[in-house]
Amino acid sequence: MPDLPVPESDKHLRYLDSARGIAALMVFAMHFLDRLFNGKPFLHYLYFVFNGKDAVSFFFVLSGFVLSYKYIVLKKPLDVKRFYVTRIFRLFPPFFIILLLNVLFNYRNDMTAHTMADIFIYNKIEFWEEAVLFKFHNIFYYPGWTLSMELIVSFLMPFFIALAIKDKRFVIYMLAAFLIQGGNFNFHFLLGIILSCNYYKIIDPSFRITWWYRYRYLILVCAISLFSIRIIDMVSPFGPTFKYLMAYLGMDFFFFTGFAAFLFIGGIMISRNAQRLLQTRLLVFLGKISYSIYLVHTLMMSILFNYLPVLLPGRPQRVMIPTMMVCYLALTILSATIMHYYVELPFMRMGRRIAARLKPSIVVESRES
């Protein structure tokens, strides 16, 4: 099927931003419930709804799609050096600021010149190892391992995208190679690239006569089951044979949830009802600030758990728990909004300006069909 011009409304897929926002809220809720109820057994059932751990798979597959969409679907030329610059400015500055705030909060009762020198000059707590972000050195901001993965795979993405532009079958071969290798998240990003490569087929009306569309509800059930596989194992463990096969193949639950995320995103692309729901103003706004929600929520949670019991001493649980939930949501949304508009956006614009001034490096042009 020849590629068609992309409608103006499709050039930025806001409904996928909203889906990312929902995934960020799942992480936000899971961490709060974990800390509030301290691993109590009934949490396993709540995780069927607030499965924040496997929302990470959704982030990675969606990143693969979004990063490749511009070059594969919109057919913009891919300049490797400019890609790196804009990606670093997108990910790194907000992360560095939130890491710094986390460290200062941890040492709030000992903010002497001596302590600050130990942290930032003599590096006694290995702050700079964590700040570099490349090597999964996460002490003060524990969700930072996902950003390390995003940044590391970002250095591979131009080559994945270039191969996809050359021949989309390369992506299938790479996907198979990473599945055989096991033990990493590269294949999540490749699944996102596969969605970009097949974007026109998915949104074309003729897709509605395919097997995929005819059995879409069965596929949705399979996707939900795959996405919940970790929680199913918590409630009813699969047993030693399954665990042995997983270990032998070098796989973990993220492999299954990656495929679930792939099916979810493809399903959203073909469902106008889902797109209309996801394009409501509130969800679009949450999608816009989703990266900042992901960054700030653990710090807001620490502040809340440290100071709210002091401000409201002796309150019964029936009062304290709803109060904490409301305060946590309000603090996170407010701080994420500030982070988005005063940190994320300015640095993203700076990255684009710097990239625009750079001389062309390795440039890959998308072939017209």
N, C-alpha and C positions, 0 to 999 in steps of 0.2 A: 504494500500500500504506500503511495507517495506521501511524504510529509506535507501537511497542510500548514498554512500560516497560523501562528498561535494567536487566538483572540486576545485583545488587550486585557480583558478581565482575567485571563489565565497566566499573564506574564508574572504576576506575583500571586501565588496560591495561598490566599489568606486562610483558607480552611485548614491547611496543613500547619500553619502557624498556631492556629487554635488547638489542633490536636497535640502539638508540642506543649502548649500551655496546660492541657489536661494531664499529660504525662508528668510535667513538672509538679503539678498539684498532687499527683499520686506519691511522688517522692517526698514532698512536703508533709503529707498526711502520715505516711508510713514512719518517718523518722520521729514525728511527734508522738504517735501511738506507741512506738517502741519505748520511748523515754518515759511516757506517762504511765504505761502499764507494765513496763519492765519485763517483757517476754512472757506474759501470762498466756496459757494455752488458747484462750478464746481469740487471741489476736490472729491465729492461723486462719480463722474464718473471715475476719475482717480483711485479711490480705487478698482474698479473692476480688475485692473491690479496690483496695488501696495497695496494689502490688508495685510499690515503688522500686523494689530491687530490679524487677524485669522491665520497668519503664526505660531503663538504660538501653535495652535492646532497641526500643522504639526510637530513642534519640539517635543511636548510631545508624540505623537503617535510614531514618529521615535525613540525617546529615549526608549520607551517601547520595540520596536522591537530590537534595537541595544543591549540594556542591557541584553535581554533574548536570543538573537541569539547565543551567545557564549556557553550557557549552554544547550539550547534546540536543536539547529541545529548542532553545532559543538561538542556537548556532552562533554564539559569540566566539571570537577567537580566544584561545586559551594561551595566555602568556605565563609561563611557569614562575618567573620571578615575581611578577605582580600578584599572582595567586598566593604565593607564600606571604608577601607583605600584608595583603588585606586579611588573610587568615590569622596571622599573628596578632594584628591589631584588633581583630574581632574577639579573639579568645583571651589573650594574655593580660591586657591592662585591667579589666574588671576582676579577673582572678587574683592578680597581684594585690589589688586594693583590699579585697575581702580577706585574703590570707593575712595581710598586714593587720587588719582590724581584729581578726581572730587571735593573732599573737598578742596584740596589745590588751585584748580583753582577758586573755589567760593570765597575763602578768599585771593586771590592773592594780593589784595590791603591793606591787614591788617595782614600780616604774621609776627606779633610780637611774642615775647616769651610769652607774656600774653595771646594772642589769641590762640596760639598753646597749651598752658597749659589748657585753657578752653575747647578746643576741645578734646585733647587726654588724659588728666589726670583727669580733673574734669567732663568731658563728658557732657558739658552743651548743646550741640546740638544733643546729643544721637547718636554720631558716632558709639559707640561700639554696641549699639542695632542693628544698621543697618549692621555693620560688621559681626555680628554673623550669619546673613542670615536666621535663622530659622523662624522668627516670622513676616515676611511680613512688616518690618519696613523700608520703602523705602522713603527717603527724598532727598538724593543727587544723587542717581542713580535710577531713577524711573522704568526702565525695570527690576530692581532687583527682583520684585515679582515673575517673571518667574523662576529665579534661586532658590528662596526660595522654590517654588513648586518642582523643579527638585530635590533639596537636600532632602526635606521632603519625597517625594515619593520614593526616592532612599533607604530610610531606610525600606520601605515596600517591595521593589522590590524582595529581596531574598526570601521572603515568598510567594509572588505571583508566582515567578518562580518555587519554590519548589513544590507548589501545581500543577502547570502546568506540571511539570515533573511526578508527581504522577499520575495525571489524567487530561488531558486537558479540560475535562468538568467542572472542578472546576472554570476555568477562565470565562466560560459562566455564571455560577451562580454568581460569584463575580461581573461580569459586570452588570448583572441584579440588584444585590443588590445596587450597586453604582448609577445606573440609578434611582432606586426607591428613594434612599436617596437624590439625587440631590445635587447641590451646590459645587462640587469639581471636580478636574481634574484626580482623580485616574483612571477613566474609560478610559481616553486617553491612559494611559500607558498599561492598560489591552488590549485595541485594538491592541497595538503593540505586546503584548505577543501572542495574537490570530494569528497574522501574522506569528510569529515564529513557533507556533504550526502547522501551515498549510503550512509552507514554501515549503516542498517537493511536496505537492499537487499542489501548485500554479505554481512551475517551471516545473512540469512534463508535457511532451507533451500531455498526455491524458487530461489535463485540457482544451485543446482547443476544446474538444467536449462537454464541459459542458454548461449549461444555462448561467453561468456567462460570459463565453468567447463569446458566440453567440451574446449576447446583450451588449457587452463591450462598444460600442459607446453610447448607451442609458444610461448605467451606468455612463459613463464619463460625459455626460450632467447633470445627476442627481448630480454627485459629484461637478461639477462646480457651479451648482445652490445652493447646500447646503453650499459650501464654501463662496458663495457671499451673503448669506442670510442677513447678517448684513447690507451690502451695499444696497441690494434691499429694506430693511426696511427704510434706510435713504432716498432713492429716492422716495419710495412709501410706506408709513407706513402701516403695516398689520392691525392695528385697535385694539380696546380695548379687543375684545374677545380673540384674539391670545395672547395678552400680559397677560390677566388674566390667561389663561391656562398655560402659561410659568411660571408665578409666583406661581400658585397653585402647579405645579409639581416640583418646585424648579429648573427649568432649565433656561439656557440662551443660547445665540447664539453659545457659545463654544461647546455645545453638538452637534449641527448640523455640525459645522466645524470639530469637531473631527471625525465624521463618514466620512466626505468628505476626510480628510487626510488619513484615513484608506483605502478608495477606491483608492486614488491617489497612495499611496505606493504599494498597491497590483497590480494596473495597471502597474506601472513601472517594477515590478518584472516579469510580463509576456510579456512585450513589448521589444523586442530586439532593435527596432528602437529607443525607448526612452533611452534605456541603452547606445547605441552607441553615441547618442547625448550628454548624460550626462557625458560620459567618455572622452570628449574632454579635452585637457590639461588645458585650462583656467577655465572651470567649475570644474575640479578636484581640481585645486589650490584654487579656491574660497571656495570649500567645505572643504578643509583642514584647511583654516583659518576662517571658518564661525563663530566659537565661539568667536574668537577675534574680528571679524567684529561686532558681536552683542554687545560685551563689549565696544569697543572704539568709536563707531559711534556717540553717544550722546555727548561725550567730544569733539570730532573733530568738531561737529556741533556748539557747544558753542564757541569754539575757533574761528571758521570761522566767525560766526555772530558778534562776539565782535571786531575782528581785521580787517577783510577784508574791511568793509566800511571806516575804518580809513586810510588804506593803499591806497584805491582807492576812494577818495572822489568825490562826484558830478557826478559819472558815471550814464548814463541812464540805465533804467531797462533792455533794450535789450542787454546791455553789461554786467551788473552786474549779472543778473540771470544765464546766461550760465557760467560766470566765477566762480560763487559760486558753481555751480553744478560740474564743472571740479575739482575745488580745494577740494571740499568735498569728491569726489570719490578718488582723489589721496591721500589726507591726511589719509582717513580711510583705504585704502588698504595698504599704507606704514606702518602706525602704527599697523594695525592688523598683518601684516607680522612679524614685530619686536616682538610684543606680543606673537605670536604663537611660534616663534623659540627660543626666549630668556626667556619666562616665561612658557607658556603652556607645551611645550615638556620637558624642564628640570624637572618641577614638576611632570609631568606624569611619567617620568622615575624614579624619586625619590619615588613616591608612589608605583610603581611596585617593586622596590628594597626593600622597607620597608615591603610590603606585603609578599614578598617571604621569608623574614626572620622570619615571625611570625609563631608560632606554629599553627597547624590546629585547627579550632574551630568547629562549626557546619558545616559538609560537606554533601552536597547532590550530589549523583552520578546519572547521567542521565541513564535511562534504555536503553539497546540496544534492538532494535526491530528485 
